[in-house]
Amino acid sequence: MWHFWKHFFTITRHRHKVIYHCMRCGILWQGLRHDLSKYSPTEFFPGARFYMGDRSPTEAERRTYGCSKAWMHHKGRNRHHFEYWVDYNIVTRRSEPVEMPLKYVKEMFCDRVAAGKIYLGEKYTNNNPIEYFENGNAKNSMHPKTAKLLEGWLRMLQKDGEKKTFAYIKSLR
């Protein structure tokens, strides 16, 4: 079953939430460009087809096909995803995470907070982003400095709330 409009409204609500958070972090221009690739046919149509409402449709696409072409397209075009920042290391001869520039870590933080708010709705608390981070595997797949920075901000959000955390992140250059 295709859920064209539900998917459209979900990704648009999420994007608008990220724009607002990015504005609070001093990176409005990045917020305005956030996730525009989700409206491309490569990402939008699988998203509408596998729409679930409470989590990313890429999970259902992976279960069906063994991989998500929409996700591969998305992570290759959006620098706020740590998966974008993987490159071949000529010394180790392996693909390894690269430290993310600060502005993209800021956007990643905004994206994660907004995703929690959209998918959890009224159940969202400032504990959710750090819990999601701790329960996932992202920390082990990111460059250690990037993971430490993001984790610090997520803990600050949990402890001190949005106002203080967004102001602090905005102050960083």
HUKABEL-V559015 format. One record per helix or strand of 2 or more residues. SS is the DSSP state (a for helix, b for strand). FROM is the first residue (numbers start at 1). LEN is the number of residues. If there is no record, write none. Layout:
# HUKABEL-V559015
SS;FROM;LEN
SS;FROM;LEN
This chain:
# HUKABEL-V559015
a;4;21
a;28;6
a;36;4
a;41;9
a;58;8
a;69;7
a;82;3
b;86;4
b;94;4
a;102;22
a;128;8
a;138;4
a;144;17
a;162;10
